[in-house]
Amino acid sequence: GSDYTTLGTTHEFARAPGAPGYAHNTTVDFGGVAVKNVRLTITSNWGLFPQYSLSEVRFTYIPVLAREPQPESGATDIDVDAVLSFRAGREAAEHNVYIDTDVQAVIDSNVPVTTVTEASHGPLLLDLGRTYYWKVNEVNDAETPTMLEGDIWNFRTQEYFVVDGFEDYNDYPGDRIYETWADGWEIPMNGALLGYPEPINYAAGDHILETTDVHGGEQSLPFFYDNSTAASSEASVNIADLPIGSDWTGNGVKSLSLWFYGDPN
């Protein structure tokens, strides 16, 4: 059970008049005690019948616990290199941050702890498609108690990286698909051509990239190939030129997916 501390001996609450504009009157001073629960034991009232009620109870307090987490608890599609932040509790000198995919381990503080003096932690190195639980315990050795246990928050990381969604290319010099990806143009042994060939009727709404047959987003890459005279049809790119970068080994990556649509005509 809970251990309760009695605040003084008895407290007499003023009788509520039930009139508009009734202002609060009776105040009970908690004397700076750290409180999680409050219990009222009523022994008498202002009337003859053993019926008791309170018109309104308000608690004013010093917010000593960490709060307002970012990402918000329950958030999804969070970057794997996210920075955790929060609003620090008053009077906290340090913040002990616990984070793991095992919620019980976080509850029990049975995971490695990172102590920070600022109200943030990161950037992190997380795995794709995982739910993480975290909490912040506020610490001040000059106060009693010296440590205040924080709430458990959670978020889920992004499910995948996009190697290239072909959304950032357009019809203008410098941003055209074949200025990043290489095809078989003027290479006899490579039968691949990327994008719709010139001339393109831009006035009619045509574009170098496909805008109808897409998988999410608004664009896909037309890939034309002809192996009747060429040994192969190949498109290539320097992956360092793509937003994903050249290191695909981290963050729990396990597979590579390619979405394509073939037109037999």
ROGU-61791 format. One record per residue (C-alpha): chain; x, y, z; residue in one letter; residue number from 0. Coordinates in Angstrom, 3 decimals, padded with zeros to 6 digits. Each point is the difference from the previous one (the first is absolute). Example, Ala and Ser with C-alpha at 12.3 -4.5 7.8 and 13.67 -1.06 7.14 Angstrom:
<recs>
A:012.300:-004.500:007.800:a:0
A:001.370:003.440:-000.660:s:1
</recs>
This chain:
<recs>
A:000.000:000.000:000.000:g:0
A:000.879:003.667:-000.079:s:1
A:001.571:001.865:002.901:d:2
A:-001.955:003.142:000.860:y:3
A:001.224:002.977:001.999:t:4
A:-002.594:001.842:002.078:t:5
A:000.013:003.728:-000.659:l:6
A:-000.497:001.438:003.476:g:7
A:-002.880:-001.180:002.163:t:8
A:-003.375:001.153:-001.311:t:9
A:-001.072:002.449:-002.683:h:10
A:-003.317:001.805:-000.109:e:11
A:-001.227:000.759:-003.502:f:12
A:-002.156:003.088:-000.352:a:13
A:-003.595:-000.556:-000.982:r:14
A:-000.645:000.654:-003.674:a:15
A:-002.694:002.656:-000.520:p:16
A:-001.053:-001.331:-003.403:g:17
A:-000.013:003.528:-001.400:a:18
A:001.341:001.172:-003.389:p:19
A:003.563:001.249:000.181:g:20
A:000.795:-002.092:003.067:y:21
A:003.753:000.272:000.566:a:22
A:002.115:-002.659:001.651:h:23
A:000.759:000.496:003.667:n:24
A:001.363:-002.975:001.929:t:25
A:003.618:-000.847:-000.872:t:26
A:001.973:-002.985:001.276:v:27
A:003.771:000.472:-000.110:d:28
A:001.886:-003.169:-000.944:f:29
A:003.235:001.474:001.287:g:30
A:002.025:-000.894:-003.087:g:31
A:-000.624:-003.759:000.337:v:32
A:000.348:-002.023:-003.218:a:33
A:-003.469:-001.453:-000.563:v:34
A:-001.446:-002.564:-002.401:k:35
A:-003.385:-000.625:001.641:n:36
A:-002.242:001.952:002.367:v:37
A:-002.590:-001.571:002.299:r:38
A:-002.693:001.994:001.804:l:39
A:-001.586:-001.487:003.130:t:40
A:-003.206:001.902:000.790:i:41
A:-001.341:-000.337:003.538:t:42
A:-002.718:002.675:000.209:s:43
A:-001.822:002.641:-002.008:n:44
A:-001.995:003.210:000.286:w:45
A:-003.380:-001.727:-000.009:g:46
A:-002.006:-002.509:001.990:l:47
A:000.168:-002.890:-002.455:f:48
A:003.097:-002.201:-000.473:p:49
A:000.490:001.042:-003.618:q:50
A:003.240:001.567:-001.173:y:51
A:001.056:001.665:-003.208:s:52
A:002.592:002.389:-001.327:l:53
A:-000.933:002.776:-002.388:s:54
A:003.382:000.124:-001.719:e:55
A:003.570:-001.025:000.797:v:56
A:003.005:001.508:-001.754:r:57
A:003.630:-000.989:000.438:f:58
A:002.793:002.458:-000.687:t:59
A:003.445:-001.511:-000.177:y:60
A:003.580:000.449:-001.093:i:61
A:000.518:-002.174:-003.131:p:62
A:003.021:-001.992:001.136:v:63
A:-000.383:-002.909:-002.466:l:64
A:001.226:-000.002:-003.593:a:65
A:-002.887:000.632:-002.390:r:66
A:-000.979:000.981:-003.559:e:67
A:002.120:-002.654:-001.762:p:68
A:001.118:000.353:-003.589:q:69
A:-000.742:-002.180:-001.888:p:70
A:-003.440:-000.016:001.606:e:71
A:-000.899:-003.271:001.666:s:72
A:-001.619:-002.313:-002.543:g:73
A:001.601:001.717:-003.004:a:74
A:000.894:-002.116:-003.046:t:75
A:002.374:000.254:-002.980:d:76
A:002.707:001.604:002.130:i:77
A:003.479:000.373:-001.512:d:78
A:002.537:-002.575:001.152:v:79
A:002.406:002.817:000.842:d:80
A:-002.581:001.893:002.054:a:81
A:000.875:002.340:002.839:v:82
A:-002.140:-000.467:003.102:l:83
A:-001.023:003.143:001.821:s:84
A:-002.270:000.884:002.900:f:85
A:-000.917:002.794:002.353:r:86
A:002.111:-000.374:003.104:a:87
A:-001.462:-000.199:003.469:g:88
A:000.553:002.969:002.275:r:89
A:003.033:-000.229:002.257:e:90
A:001.471:-002.938:-001.961:a:91
A:003.796:000.181:-000.206:a:92
A:000.397:-003.064:-002.241:e:93
A:-002.208:-002.216:-002.117:h:94
A:000.408:-003.792:-000.150:n:95
A:-001.260:-001.231:-003.368:v:96
A:-000.961:-003.651:-000.509:y:97
A:-001.000:-001.371:-003.427:i:98
A:-000.525:-003.534:-001.291:d:99
A:-002.402:-002.186:-001.988:t:100
A:-000.861:-001.934:003.195:d:101
A:-002.615:002.010:001.886:v:102
A:000.402:-001.955:003.240:q:103
A:003.750:000.525:-000.029:a:104
A:-000.573:003.741:-000.296:v:105
A:-002.568:-000.062:002.812:i:106
A:002.509:-001.836:002.191:d:107
A:002.872:002.291:-001.084:s:108
A:001.763:-003.190:-001.076:n:109
A:001.553:001.511:-003.135:v:110
A:003.091:002.164:-000.498:p:111
A:-000.603:003.527:001.250:v:112
A:001.249:003.203:-001.591:t:113
A:000.325:002.992:002.312:t:114
A:-000.387:003.400:-001.657:v:115
A:-000.133:003.545:001.317:t:116
A:-001.987:001.370:-002.944:e:117
A:-003.601:-000.975:-000.746:a:118
A:000.924:-002.087:-003.040:s:119
A:001.745:-003.228:-000.957:h:120
A:001.343:-000.948:-003.422:g:121
A:000.335:-000.325:-002.876:p:122
A:-000.716:-003.683:000.528:l:123
A:000.863:-003.070:-002.078:l:124
A:-003.225:-002.002:-000.081:l:125
A:-001.305:-002.941:-002.019:d:126
A:-002.680:000.209:-002.658:l:127
A:-003.575:-001.026:000.817:g:128
A:000.416:-000.326:003.766:r:129
A:-002.028:001.373:002.895:t:130
A:002.174:001.711:002.581:y:131
A:-000.924:000.837:003.578:y:132
A:001.725:002.719:001.970:w:133
A:-000.195:001.970:003.209:k:134
A:001.855:002.805:001.732:v:135
A:000.723:-000.134:003.722:n:136
A:000.710:003.424:001.458:e:137
A:002.940:000.222:002.407:v:138
A:000.998:002.609:002.580:n:139
A:002.166:-001.172:002.886:d:140
A:-000.863:003.156:001.954:a:141
A:-003.719:-000.838:000.109:e:142
A:-002.098:-002.657:001.739:t:143
A:-000.554:-002.384:-001.640:p:144
A:003.153:000.250:-002.092:t:145
A:-001.544:-001.789:-003.005:m:146
A:-003.487:000.258:-001.503:l:147
A:-001.217:-002.819:-002.256:e:148
A:-001.302:001.117:-003.396:g:149
A:-002.900:-001.240:-002.102:d:150
A:000.478:-002.634:-002.713:i:151
A:-000.242:001.365:-003.538:w:152
A:000.231:-001.846:-003.306:n:153
A:000.455:000.537:-003.726:f:154
A:000.524:-002.162:-003.090:r:155
A:002.779:000.546:-002.502:t:156
A:-000.387:000.235:-003.757:q:157
A:-000.599:-003.342:-001.697:e:158
A:002.496:000.421:-002.842:y:159
A:002.462:002.242:-001.804:f:160
A:-000.810:001.246:-003.492:v:161
A:002.923:-000.644:-002.335:v:162
A:-001.529:002.216:-002.697:d:163
A:-003.688:000.831:-000.317:g:164
A:000.623:002.026:-003.192:f:165
A:-001.970:002.899:001.469:e:166
A:002.804:002.571:-000.071:d:167
A:000.628:-000.079:-003.749:y:168
A:-001.686:002.248:-002.553:n:169
A:000.304:001.196:-003.595:d:170
A:002.533:002.760:000.621:y:171
A:003.767:-000.136:-000.553:p:172
A:001.796:-001.130:003.116:g:173
A:-002.992:-001.965:001.303:d:174
A:-000.673:-002.403:-002.869:r:175
A:000.140:-003.707:000.790:i:176
A:002.806:-000.849:-002.421:y:177
A:002.236:002.614:001.603:e:178
A:000.145:-002.172:003.131:t:179
A:-000.725:-003.487:-001.330:w:180
A:002.049:-001.326:-002.938:a:181
A:-001.570:-002.032:-002.815:d:182
A:001.171:-001.338:-003.372:g:183
A:-000.161:003.230:-001.960:w:184
A:002.787:-000.143:-002.610:e:185
A:001.260:-003.271:001.534:i:186
A:-000.566:-002.771:-002.606:p:187
A:000.364:-002.831:002.507:m:188
A:-002.701:001.435:002.311:n:189
A:-003.589:-000.014:-001.263:g:190
A:-001.534:002.029:002.843:a:191
A:-001.558:003.456:-000.317:l:192
A:-001.413:001.867:002.999:l:193
A:-002.942:002.375:-000.225:g:194
A:-002.264:000.781:-002.924:y:195
A:002.027:001.037:-003.060:p:196
A:-000.054:003.382:-001.657:e:197
A:-001.931:001.690:-001.405:p:198
A:-002.330:000.260:003.014:i:199
A:-003.220:001.986:-000.293:n:200
A:000.308:001.972:003.231:y:201
A:-002.939:002.220:-000.975:a:202
A:-002.244:-003.085:000.014:a:203
A:001.152:-000.931:003.488:g:204
A:002.537:-002.642:-001.014:d:205
A:003.208:-000.431:001.988:h:206
A:003.284:-001.882:-000.064:i:207
A:-001.198:-002.159:002.921:l:208
A:-003.192:-002.048:000.277:e:209
A:-002.817:001.696:001.948:t:210
A:-002.855:-002.509:-000.408:t:211
A:001.374:-003.455:000.834:d:212
A:001.603:000.685:003.369:v:213
A:000.460:-001.764:003.318:h:214
A:-000.789:002.707:002.510:g:215
A:001.208:003.516:-000.613:g:216
A:-000.496:001.663:-003.371:e:217
A:002.776:-001.315:-002.250:q:218
A:001.674:-003.203:-001.137:s:219
A:002.901:-000.733:-002.345:l:220
A:-000.696:-001.172:-003.576:p:221
A:002.644:-002.624:-000.801:f:222
A:000.216:-000.965:-003.659:f:223
A:002.194:-002.922:-000.968:y:224
A:001.016:-001.697:-003.242:d:225
A:002.114:-003.129:000.198:n:226
A:-000.399:-000.877:-003.667:s:227
A:003.286:001.679:-000.902:t:228
A:001.538:000.835:003.378:a:229
A:001.482:-002.554:002.358:a:230
A:-002.002:001.360:002.932:s:231
A:-002.147:002.911:001.131:s:232
A:001.220:001.636:003.156:e:233
A:-000.604:003.154:002.042:a:234
A:002.490:001.024:002.650:s:235
A:000.504:002.744:002.557:v:236
A:002.656:001.113:002.426:n:237
A:-001.851:-000.696:003.246:i:238
A:002.007:002.704:001.714:a:239
A:-002.043:002.423:-002.142:d:240
A:-003.266:-001.262:001.518:l:241
A:-001.434:001.225:003.328:p:242
A:000.351:-003.471:001.536:i:243
A:003.782:000.133:-000.382:g:244
A:002.373:-002.892:-000.514:s:245
A:-000.255:-001.862:003.334:d:246
A:-002.974:-002.381:-000.027:w:247
A:001.223:-002.271:002.789:t:248
A:-001.385:001.705:003.107:g:249
A:-003.351:000.506:001.731:n:250
A:-001.038:-003.652:-000.285:g:251
A:-000.392:000.020:-003.799:v:252
A:-000.788:-003.537:-001.197:k:253
A:-001.306:000.165:-003.580:s:254
A:-000.333:002.098:-003.147:l:255
A:-003.324:000.432:-001.836:s:256
A:-000.488:001.177:-003.575:l:257
A:-003.446:001.017:-001.281:w:258
A:-000.525:-000.265:-003.743:f:259
A:-002.780:-000.170:-002.566:y:260
A:000.572:-001.657:-003.362:g:261
A:-001.879:000.985:-003.160:d:262
A:-000.033:-002.962:-002.435:p:263
A:-000.746:002.373:-002.879:n:264
</recs>
